[in-house]
Amino acid sequence: MSIKKIMVIGSGQMGSGVVQVLATAGYTVYMNDIKEESVQNGLTKIKTFLDKSVQRQSKTAEQVAEILERIIPSTSYDDAKDVDLVIEAATENKKIKLSIFKELDAIAPEHAILATNTSSLSITEIASVTNRPEKVIGMHFFNPVPLMKLVEINYGLGTSKETGEIIVEVADKIKKVSIDIKDSPGFAVNRILIPMINEAIFVLGEGIATASEIDEAMMLGANHPMGPLALADYIGLDTCLSIMNVLYEGFNDSKYRPAPLLKKYVEAGWLGNKVGKGFYDHKKGGK
Protein backbone atom coordinates (compact mmCIF):
# COMPACT_ATOMS: atom_id res chain seq x y z
CA MET A 1 0.00 0.00 0.00
CA SER A 2 1.25 3.47 -0.91
CA ILE A 3 0.71 6.27 1.63
CA LYS A 4 -0.33 9.53 -0.04
CA LYS A 5 -2.78 11.36 2.24
CA ILE A 6 -2.33 11.57 6.00
CA MET A 7 -4.35 13.10 8.83
CA VAL A 8 -2.63 14.28 12.01
CA ILE A 9 -4.90 14.62 15.04
CA GLY A 10 -3.71 17.45 17.26
CA SER A 11 -2.03 20.71 16.22
CA GLY A 12 -0.02 21.44 19.34
CA GLN A 13 3.75 21.33 19.68
CA MET A 14 4.03 17.65 18.70
CA GLY A 15 1.20 17.56 16.17
CA SER A 16 2.33 20.63 14.25
CA GLY A 17 5.86 19.25 14.14
CA VAL A 18 4.62 15.95 12.70
CA VAL A 19 2.55 17.82 10.11
CA GLN A 20 5.59 19.86 9.12
CA VAL A 21 7.92 16.91 8.51
CA LEU A 22 5.23 15.01 6.59
CA ALA A 23 4.39 17.96 4.33
CA THR A 24 8.09 18.67 3.80
CA ALA A 25 8.53 15.06 2.61
CA GLY A 26 5.78 15.54 0.01
CA TYR A 27 2.72 14.10 1.73
CA THR A 28 -0.67 15.81 1.63
CA VAL A 29 -1.58 16.33 5.29
CA TYR A 30 -4.80 17.22 7.09
CA MET A 31 -3.93 19.08 10.30
CA ASN A 32 -6.88 18.37 12.57
CA ASP A 33 -7.89 19.85 15.90
CA ILE A 34 -11.11 20.57 17.77
CA LYS A 35 -11.00 24.32 17.22
CA GLU A 36 -10.10 26.34 14.13
CA GLU A 37 -8.07 28.64 16.38
CA SER A 38 -5.90 25.71 17.47
CA VAL A 39 -5.31 24.68 13.85
CA GLN A 40 -4.30 28.23 12.90
CA ASN A 41 -1.94 28.40 15.88
CA GLY A 42 -0.34 25.19 14.64
CA LEU A 43 0.03 26.62 11.14
CA THR A 44 1.66 29.73 12.59
CA LYS A 45 4.25 27.56 14.38
CA ILE A 46 5.04 25.77 11.13
CA LYS A 47 5.28 29.01 9.13
CA THR A 48 7.58 30.55 11.75
CA PHE A 49 9.90 27.55 11.65
CA LEU A 50 9.95 27.43 7.84
CA ASP A 51 10.52 31.18 7.54
CA LYS A 52 13.67 30.73 9.62
CA SER A 53 14.75 28.03 7.16
CA VAL A 54 14.51 30.62 4.38
CA GLN A 55 16.57 33.07 6.46
CA ARG A 56 19.20 30.36 6.96
CA GLN A 57 19.02 29.65 3.21
CA SER A 58 18.33 25.95 3.83
CA LYS A 59 15.03 26.34 1.93
CA THR A 60 13.77 28.75 -0.70
CA ALA A 61 10.58 30.77 -0.35
CA GLU A 62 9.14 28.69 -3.22
CA GLN A 63 9.87 25.43 -1.38
CA VAL A 64 8.21 26.77 1.76
CA ALA A 65 5.13 27.80 -0.22
CA GLU A 66 4.88 24.29 -1.69
CA ILE A 67 5.13 22.71 1.76
CA LEU A 68 2.38 24.94 3.14
CA GLU A 69 0.13 24.16 0.17
CA ARG A 70 0.24 20.49 1.14
CA ILE A 71 -1.23 21.23 4.58
CA ILE A 72 -5.04 21.21 4.77
CA PRO A 73 -6.67 22.68 7.91
CA SER A 74 -9.31 20.39 9.43
CA THR A 75 -11.72 20.47 12.35
CA SER A 76 -13.70 17.34 11.47
CA TYR A 77 -12.78 13.66 11.66
CA ASP A 78 -14.89 13.23 8.51
CA ASP A 79 -11.82 14.34 6.57
CA ALA A 80 -10.30 10.96 7.47
CA LYS A 81 -12.60 9.33 4.89
CA ASP A 82 -9.99 9.65 2.15
CA VAL A 83 -6.69 9.18 3.99
CA ASP A 84 -4.26 6.27 4.02
CA LEU A 85 -2.80 6.97 7.46
CA VAL A 86 -3.91 8.77 10.61
CA ILE A 87 -1.34 9.83 13.21
CA GLU A 88 -2.95 10.76 16.52
CA ALA A 89 -0.93 13.32 18.50
CA ALA A 90 -3.53 14.40 21.05
CA THR A 91 -2.95 14.85 24.77
CA GLU A 92 -1.43 11.91 26.68
CA ASN A 93 -4.73 10.80 28.19
CA LYS A 94 -5.87 7.20 27.73
CA LYS A 95 -9.60 7.95 27.83
CA ILE A 96 -9.26 10.64 25.15
CA LYS A 97 -7.07 8.47 22.93
CA LEU A 98 -9.41 5.45 23.13
CA SER A 99 -12.34 7.68 22.21
CA ILE A 100 -10.45 9.12 19.21
CA PHE A 101 -9.48 5.70 17.88
CA LYS A 102 -12.96 4.29 18.26
CA GLU A 103 -14.37 7.21 16.29
CA LEU A 104 -11.66 7.15 13.62
CA ASP A 105 -12.10 3.41 13.11
CA ALA A 106 -15.69 4.04 12.03
CA ILE A 107 -14.71 6.81 9.59
CA ALA A 108 -11.33 5.96 8.03
CA PRO A 109 -11.30 3.61 5.01
CA GLU A 110 -10.63 -0.08 5.64
CA HIS A 111 -7.10 0.08 4.26
CA ALA A 112 -6.07 3.03 6.46
CA ILE A 113 -3.48 2.59 9.19
CA LEU A 114 -4.21 4.20 12.55
CA ALA A 115 -1.05 5.30 14.36
CA THR A 116 -0.61 6.92 17.76
CA ASN A 117 2.16 9.20 18.97
CA THR A 118 1.60 8.06 22.56
CA SER A 119 4.76 8.22 24.66
CA SER A 120 3.81 5.45 27.07
CA LEU A 121 0.31 3.95 26.65
CA SER A 122 -0.42 0.40 25.49
CA ILE A 123 -0.76 0.05 21.72
CA THR A 124 -2.59 -3.24 22.28
CA GLU A 125 -5.22 -1.56 24.45
CA ILE A 126 -5.68 1.31 21.98
CA ALA A 127 -6.08 -1.22 19.15
CA SER A 128 -8.70 -3.13 21.14
CA VAL A 129 -11.34 -0.41 20.61
CA THR A 130 -11.02 -0.75 16.82
CA ASN A 131 -11.99 -3.40 14.30
CA ARG A 132 -8.53 -3.28 12.73
CA PRO A 133 -5.96 -4.15 15.43
CA GLU A 134 -3.58 -5.36 12.72
CA LYS A 135 -3.49 -1.79 11.35
CA VAL A 136 -2.94 0.00 14.68
CA ILE A 137 0.64 0.94 15.54
CA GLY A 138 2.66 3.38 17.60
CA MET A 139 4.68 6.07 15.87
CA HIS A 140 6.36 7.93 18.72
CA PHE A 141 8.12 11.13 17.65
CA PHE A 142 10.37 13.25 19.86
CA ASN A 143 10.21 16.97 20.51
CA PRO A 144 11.02 19.13 18.59
CA VAL A 145 9.89 16.83 15.79
CA PRO A 146 11.59 18.69 12.88
CA LEU A 147 14.98 18.41 14.62
CA MET A 148 14.90 15.09 16.49
CA LYS A 149 15.93 12.14 14.33
CA LEU A 150 14.30 9.22 16.17
CA VAL A 151 10.90 7.60 15.78
CA GLU A 152 9.95 4.65 17.99
CA ILE A 153 7.72 2.27 16.02
CA ASN A 154 5.69 0.45 18.66
CA TYR A 155 3.94 -2.81 17.84
CA GLY A 156 0.76 -3.93 19.57
CA LEU A 157 -0.03 -7.61 20.06
CA GLY A 158 -2.08 -7.65 16.85
CA THR A 159 -0.06 -5.26 14.69
CA SER A 160 0.77 -6.92 11.37
CA LYS A 161 4.23 -7.14 9.85
CA GLU A 162 2.91 -5.36 6.73
CA THR A 163 1.70 -2.39 8.80
CA GLY A 164 5.11 -2.12 10.43
CA GLU A 165 6.88 -2.20 7.07
CA ILE A 166 4.68 0.57 5.68
CA ILE A 167 5.34 2.80 8.70
CA VAL A 168 9.09 2.17 8.42
CA GLU A 169 8.84 3.39 4.80
CA VAL A 170 7.07 6.57 5.98
CA ALA A 171 9.77 7.11 8.64
CA ASP A 172 12.47 6.70 5.99
CA LYS A 173 10.74 9.15 3.65
CA ILE A 174 10.58 11.85 6.35
CA LYS A 175 14.28 11.19 7.06
CA LYS A 176 13.85 9.73 10.53
CA VAL A 177 15.75 6.85 12.10
CA SER A 178 13.25 4.25 13.31
CA ILE A 179 13.60 1.52 15.92
CA ASP A 180 11.13 -1.32 16.42
CA ILE A 181 9.78 -1.64 19.96
CA LYS A 182 7.54 -4.29 21.49
CA ASP A 183 4.47 -3.04 23.35
CA SER A 184 5.60 -2.30 26.90
CA PRO A 185 4.88 0.57 29.32
CA GLY A 186 7.02 3.57 28.36
CA PHE A 187 8.49 1.67 25.40
CA ALA A 188 12.30 2.16 25.33
CA VAL A 189 13.28 5.82 25.52
CA ASN A 190 10.79 6.98 28.14
CA ARG A 191 11.24 3.86 30.27
CA ILE A 192 14.88 4.93 30.62
CA LEU A 193 14.54 8.73 30.46
CA ILE A 194 11.54 9.56 32.64
CA PRO A 195 12.67 7.54 35.72
CA MET A 196 16.00 9.40 35.47
CA ILE A 197 14.11 12.70 35.52
CA ASN A 198 11.97 11.40 38.38
CA GLU A 199 15.11 10.54 40.37
CA ALA A 200 16.44 14.06 39.79
CA ILE A 201 13.18 15.38 41.27
CA PHE A 202 13.68 13.13 44.31
CA VAL A 203 17.17 14.62 44.73
CA LEU A 204 15.69 18.13 44.55
CA GLY A 205 12.83 17.28 46.92
CA GLU A 206 15.22 15.84 49.50
CA GLY A 207 17.25 19.06 49.45
CA ILE A 208 20.43 17.34 48.28
CA ALA A 209 21.07 19.96 45.60
CA THR A 210 19.30 22.88 43.91
CA ALA A 211 17.66 22.56 40.49
CA SER A 212 20.49 24.43 38.74
CA GLU A 213 23.12 22.37 40.58
CA ILE A 214 21.44 19.10 39.59
CA ASP A 215 21.24 20.17 35.96
CA GLU A 216 24.81 21.46 35.89
CA ALA A 217 26.03 18.22 37.46
CA MET A 218 24.39 16.08 34.76
CA MET A 219 25.48 18.37 31.93
CA LEU A 220 29.13 18.55 33.05
CA GLY A 221 29.41 15.17 34.79
CA ALA A 222 27.41 12.99 32.38
CA ASN A 223 27.74 15.13 29.22
CA HIS A 224 23.96 15.55 28.88
CA PRO A 225 23.05 18.41 26.50
CA MET A 226 20.29 19.52 28.89
CA GLY A 227 19.83 18.95 32.61
CA PRO A 228 17.02 16.58 33.71
CA LEU A 229 14.95 19.27 35.44
CA ALA A 230 15.19 21.70 32.53
CA LEU A 231 14.21 18.80 30.29
CA ALA A 232 11.25 17.99 32.55
CA ASP A 233 10.05 21.58 32.17
CA TYR A 234 10.45 21.29 28.40
CA ILE A 235 8.53 17.99 28.21
CA GLY A 236 5.84 19.17 30.62
CA LEU A 237 5.63 18.01 34.24
CA ASP A 238 2.09 16.70 33.69
CA THR A 239 3.40 14.51 30.86
CA CYS A 240 6.28 13.29 33.03
CA LEU A 241 3.84 12.39 35.81
CA SER A 242 1.51 10.66 33.38
CA ILE A 243 4.35 8.49 32.07
CA MET A 244 5.57 7.66 35.58
CA ASN A 245 2.05 6.59 36.52
CA VAL A 246 1.87 4.34 33.44
CA LEU A 247 5.21 2.75 34.42
CA TYR A 248 4.19 2.40 38.08
CA GLU A 249 0.85 0.81 37.25
CA GLY A 250 2.16 -1.21 34.31
CA PHE A 251 5.02 -2.90 36.15
CA ASN A 252 3.59 -2.76 39.69
CA ASP A 253 7.11 -1.93 40.86
CA SER A 254 7.86 0.66 43.55
CA LYS A 255 10.99 1.83 41.72
CA TYR A 256 8.65 3.64 39.32
CA ARG A 257 6.75 5.57 41.99
CA PRO A 258 6.39 9.24 41.04
CA ALA A 259 8.37 11.68 43.18
CA PRO A 260 6.06 13.51 45.67
CA LEU A 261 7.46 16.87 44.53
CA LEU A 262 6.50 16.09 40.93
CA LYS A 263 2.93 15.44 42.06
CA LYS A 264 2.87 18.69 44.01
CA TYR A 265 4.10 20.75 41.09
CA VAL A 266 1.45 19.27 38.83
CA GLU A 267 -1.23 19.92 41.48
CA ALA A 268 -0.04 23.54 41.64
CA GLY A 269 -0.29 23.87 37.87
CA TRP A 270 3.48 24.46 37.59
CA LEU A 271 3.83 22.37 34.44
CA GLY A 272 6.98 23.86 32.94
CA ASN A 273 7.69 25.90 29.81
CA LYS A 274 4.14 25.82 28.46
CA VAL A 275 2.77 27.74 31.46
CA GLY A 276 5.89 29.78 32.21
CA LYS A 277 6.68 28.08 35.52
CA GLY A 278 8.06 24.72 36.54
CA PHE A 279 11.38 23.99 38.19
CA TYR A 280 12.48 27.22 36.53
CA ASP A 281 10.74 30.56 36.01
CA HIS A 282 10.35 30.75 32.24
CA LYS A 283 8.34 33.97 32.19
CA LYS A 284 11.29 35.96 33.44
CA GLY A 285 13.93 33.67 32.02
CA GLY A 286 15.32 33.19 35.50
CA LYS A 287 16.05 30.13 37.63
Disulfide bonds with the S-S distance in Angstrom:
none
